[in-house]
C-alpha cells in the first residue's frame, strides 16, 4: 500500500536530513503517469515525482532508494554542482549516501504488448519476424524479391 502524499513528503524530508544533513524544502508527489522510471527530479520547480508502482512492486526499501537517488539530484542542483547521471559529483554523492544508481525494472521486456507477426516469402520460403506490420504490397523478400505473405 502506498504512503499518503503527506507521509511521502514527511519521509522525503526525513531522508534528506538523515542522509544529506540538509532540508528538503519543496514538494514530493506521486506521478502515476511515469511508466519506466522510479522517480524524477524536476529542475523547473525542484519537486520530486515518484512512480507509485515502485512501492507496490518492490516495497518500502526500494521507494526509499528512489527518494535518496532523486534527493542526490535535488541537492546537487540546488548547490550548482554536477547533478546529472554522468557527473562525478553525482556518482560520489550516490556512493556516500548509499543510494542506488538505477531503479529496478518496472515493466518486463518479455511482456511486450505487441504481438510478433511472421511473414514468409512465397518464392524461397524465408521467414521474417516483425513487431510492426509490413505492407506486403509494397515490400518484398530481401533475398529473392519474392512476395511476402503473413502466416500468423
KEKE-3310 file (N, C-alpha, C; in steps of 0.2 Angstrom, whole numbers, plus 5000, padded with zeros to 4 digits):
npx = (5004:5003:5011:5003:5001:5005:5013:5023:5029:5034:5043:5052:5057:5063:5073:5081:5086:5092:5102:5108:5110:5104:5090:5074:5065:5055:5041:5036:5029:5017:5017:5008:5009:5021:5031:5042:5052:5058:5057:5058:5067:5062:5068:5063:5054:5059:5053:5050:5045:5037:5036:5021:5021:5033:5034:5023:5027:5040:5042:5044:5058:5064:5057:5062:5076:5074:5069:5081:5090:5084:5085:5098:5100:5093:5099:5112:5109:5103:5114:5122:5131:5137:5124:5119:5117:5129:5139:5153:5152:5139:5139:5148:5141:5130:5137:5141:5129:5124:5115:5104:5110:5102:5085:5075:5068:5052:5044:5042:5052:5049:5035:5029:5018:5015:5011:5020:5023:5023:5030:5032:5041:5034:5041:5055:5053:5059:5058:5051:5052:5042:5038:5031:5019:5020:5019:5013:5011:5019:5032:5045:5054:5070:5080:5076:5067:5054:5036:5029:5020:5009:5009:5004)
npy = (4994:5011:5026:5040:5056:5066:5058:5053:5065:5069:5058:5060:5072:5068:5059:5067:5075:5065:5058:5068:5079:5091:5102:5097:5107:5107:5100:5083:5071:5059:5052:5045:5043:5041:5028:5020:5023:5025:5037:5055:5070:5087:5100:5112:5116:5111:5100:5083:5068:5053:5036:5027:5013:5008:5006:4997:4986:4982:4986:4996:4998:5000:5011:5020:5020:5025:5038:5043:5043:5053:5064:5066:5071:5083:5090:5092:5100:5111:5116:5120:5111:5096:5088:5078:5061:5057:5064:5068:5072:5068:5054:5052:5057:5048:5036:5040:5042:5029:5027:5020:5017:5014:5011:4997:4986:4992:4988:4973:4966:4955:4954:4961:4972:4971:4960:4947:4946:4935:4933:4926:4922:4919:4913:4909:4904:4910:4916:4930:4938:4951:4965:4976:4979:4974:4981:4971:4973:4982:4979:4967:4951:4951:4943:4936:4944:4940:4938:4943:4935:4935:4924:4922)
npz = (5000:4996:5002:5010:5002:5011:5020:5011:5008:5021:5023:5013:5018:5030:5026:5019:5029:5037:5028:5020:5028:5026:5023:5014:5005:4996:4986:4986:4977:4971:4954:4943:4930:4926:4918:4915:4924:4941:4948:4947:4946:4946:4937:4935:4945:4957:4962:4967:4959:4961:4956:4959:4957:4961:4975:4976:4969:4974:4987:5003:5005:4992:4988:4996:4992:4979:4982:4989:4978:4970:4978:4978:4965:4968:4979:4973:4962:4968:4974:4964:4958:4949:4944:4935:4928:4923:4929:4940:4953:4956:4955:4966:4977:4977:4981:4994:5000:5000:4989:4976:4959:4949:4946:4950:4937:4930:4921:4912:4900:4892:4892:4881:4874:4860:4847:4839:4822:4809:4794:4778:4763:4748:4737:4741:4753:4765:4782:4791:4806:4814:4824:4820:4808:4791:4775:4763:4750:4746:4751:4748:4748:4755:4750:4738:4732:4731:4734:4749:4763:4776:4789:4802)
capx = (5000:5007:5010:4999:5005:5009:5018:5028:5033:5037:5048:5057:5061:5067:5078:5085:5090:5096:5107:5111:5111:5101:5082:5071:5060:5050:5036:5037:5022:5017:5015:5006:5010:5028:5030:5048:5057:5055:5055:5062:5068:5060:5073:5059:5051:5063:5049:5052:5040:5039:5031:5018:5022:5039:5032:5018:5031:5046:5041:5046:5065:5065:5055:5067:5081:5072:5069:5088:5093:5081:5087:5105:5099:5090:5104:5117:5106:5102:5121:5125:5136:5135:5118:5117:5119:5136:5143:5157:5149:5133:5142:5151:5136:5127:5141:5141:5123:5121:5109:5105:5111:5096:5079:5073:5064:5045:5040:5045:5053:5046:5028:5028:5011:5015:5012:5025:5020:5028:5029:5036:5042:5031:5046:5060:5051:5062:5053:5053:5048:5042:5033:5027:5015:5023:5015:5015:5010:5025:5039:5047:5059:5076:5084:5075:5062:5048:5031:5028:5013:5008:5006:5002)
capy = (5000:5017:5031:5046:5062:5069:5054:5054:5072:5068:5053:5063:5077:5064:5056:5072:5077:5060:5056:5074:5084:5097:5101:5097:5112:5108:5095:5076:5069:5053:5053:5038:5043:5038:5022:5015:5026:5025:5044:5060:5077:5092:5106:5119:5118:5107:5094:5076:5064:5046:5032:5023:5006:5006:5003:4991:4980:4981:4988:5002:5000:5002:5018:5025:5021:5030:5045:5045:5045:5059:5069:5067:5076:5089:5094:5095:5105:5117:5119:5122:5106:5092:5084:5073:5054:5055:5069:5065:5074:5064:5047:5052:5058:5041:5032:5042:5041:5023:5027:5016:5021:5013:5008:4990:4987:4992:4984:4967:4967:4949:4955:4967:4972:4970:4953:4946:4944:4931:4934:4921:4923:4914:4911:4905:4902:4913:4919:4936:4940:4958:4968:4980:4977:4975:4982:4966:4975:4987:4976:4961:4947:4954:4938:4934:4948:4937:4942:4941:4933:4935:4917:4922)
capz = (5000:4995:5008:5008:5000:5017:5023:5006:5009:5028:5023:5009:5022:5035:5022:5017:5035:5039:5024:5017:5033:5023:5022:5008:5005:4990:4986:4984:4975:4966:4947:4940:4923:4925:4916:4916:4929:4948:4950:4943:4949:4941:4938:4935:4952:4962:4965:4966:4957:4962:4952:4964:4956:4965:4982:4975:4966:4977:4994:5005:5004:4985:4987:5000:4987:4973:4985:4990:4972:4967:4983:4976:4960:4971:4982:4969:4958:4972:4976:4957:4956:4944:4946:4930:4930:4921:4933:4945:4959:4957:4957:4973:4982:4977:4985:5001:5004:4999:4985:4970:4953:4944:4949:4947:4931:4932:4915:4910:4892:4889:4892:4877:4872:4853:4845:4834:4816:4805:4786:4774:4756:4744:4732:4743:4760:4771:4787:4794:4812:4815:4829:4816:4802:4785:4769:4759:4743:4745:4752:4745:4751:4754:4747:4731:4729:4730:4738:4756:4765:4783:4791:4809)
cpx = (5004:5005:5005:5004:5009:5014:5024:5032:5037:5043:5054:5061:5065:5073:5083:5090:5095:5102:5111:5113:5108:5093:5080:5065:5055:5045:5039:5030:5023:5015:5014:5007:5017:5027:5036:5053:5053:5053:5059:5062:5067:5065:5069:5057:5054:5059:5052:5046:5042:5033:5028:5019:5028:5038:5027:5022:5037:5047:5045:5054:5067:5063:5060:5074:5080:5072:5076:5091:5091:5084:5095:5105:5097:5095:5110:5115:5106:5109:5125:5131:5133:5130:5116:5120:5127:5141:5147:5154:5143:5135:5145:5146:5131:5130:5141:5135:5120:5115:5110:5106:5105:5091:5078:5068:5056:5041:5044:5046:5050:5038:5026:5021:5010:5015:5017:5021:5025:5026:5034:5036:5039:5035:5051:5059:5055:5057:5056:5049:5048:5037:5029:5024:5019:5018:5017:5015:5016:5032:5039:5052:5066:5081:5083:5070:5056:5042:5031:5021:5013:5005:5004:4998)
cpy = (5006:5022:5036:5051:5065:5065:5053:5060:5071:5063:5056:5068:5074:5062:5061:5075:5072:5058:5062:5079:5091:5096:5101:5102:5113:5102:5088:5074:5062:5055:5046:5038:5041:5031:5017:5018:5026:5032:5049:5067:5082:5098:5112:5121:5114:5102:5087:5072:5057:5042:5027:5016:5004:5003:4997:4985:4978:4983:4995:5004:5002:5009:5022:5025:5026:5037:5048:5047:5052:5065:5071:5072:5083:5093:5096:5100:5112:5120:5121:5117:5101:5087:5079:5067:5053:5060:5066:5066:5070:5057:5047:5053:5051:5037:5034:5041:5034:5023:5023:5020:5020:5010:5001:4991:4987:4989:4979:4968:4961:4950:4961:4966:4971:4963:4953:4943:4941:4932:4929:4923:4917:4910:4906:4902:4905:4917:4925:4937:4948:4960:4972:4977:4979:4976:4977:4968:4979:4984:4969:4957:4950:4949:4937:4939:4945:4940:4939:4940:4932:4928:4917:4928)
cpz = (5000:5001:5005:5006:5006:5020:5018:5007:5016:5027:5019:5014:5027:5032:5020:5023:5037:5035:5021:5022:5030:5022:5015:5008:5000:4991:4983:4983:4971:4959:4944:4933:4921:4923:4917:4921:4936:4950:4946:4947:4944:4942:4938:4942:4958:4965:4963:4965:4958:4959:4958:4963:4960:4971:4981:4973:4971:4985:4996:5004:4997:4984:4991:4995:4982:4976:4986:4984:4969:4972:4981:4970:4963:4974:4978:4965:4962:4973:4970:4955:4951:4946:4941:4931:4928:4925:4939:4952:4961:4959:4964:4978:4982:4981:4992:5004:5003:4995:4979:4964:4948:4948:4946:4942:4933:4927:4913:4902:4889:4888:4887:4874:4864:4852:4840:4828:4812:4798:4783:4766:4752:4739:4736:4750:4766:4775:4790:4800:4813:4820:4825:4810:4796:4779:4764:4751:4741:4745:4750:4749:4750:4751:4740:4728:4728:4735:4745:4758:4772:4785:4798:4811)
residu = (UNK:UNK:UNK:UNK:UNK:UNK:UNK:UNK:UNK:UNK:UNK:UNK:UNK:UNK:UNK:UNK:UNK:UNK:UNK:UNK:UNK:UNK:UNK:UNK:UNK:UNK:UNK:UNK:UNK:UNK:UNK:UNK:UNK:UNK:UNK:UNK:UNK:UNK:UNK:UNK:UNK:UNK:UNK:UNK:UNK:UNK:UNK:UNK:UNK:UNK:UNK:UNK:UNK:UNK:UNK:UNK:UNK:UNK:UNK:UNK:UNK:UNK:UNK:UNK:UNK:UNK:UNK:UNK:UNK:UNK:UNK:UNK:UNK:UNK:UNK:UNK:UNK:UNK:UNK:UNK:UNK:UNK:UNK:UNK:UNK:UNK:UNK:UNK:UNK:UNK:UNK:UNK:UNK:UNK:UNK:UNK:UNK:UNK:UNK:UNK:UNK:UNK:UNK:UNK:UNK:UNK:UNK:UNK:UNK:UNK:UNK:UNK:UNK:UNK:UNK:UNK:UNK:UNK:UNK:UNK:UNK:UNK:UNK:UNK:UNK:UNK:UNK:UNK:UNK:UNK:UNK:UNK:UNK:UNK:UNK:UNK:UNK:UNK:UNK:UNK:UNK:UNK:UNK:UNK:UNK:UNK:UNK:UNK:UNK:UNK:UNK:UNK)
# end
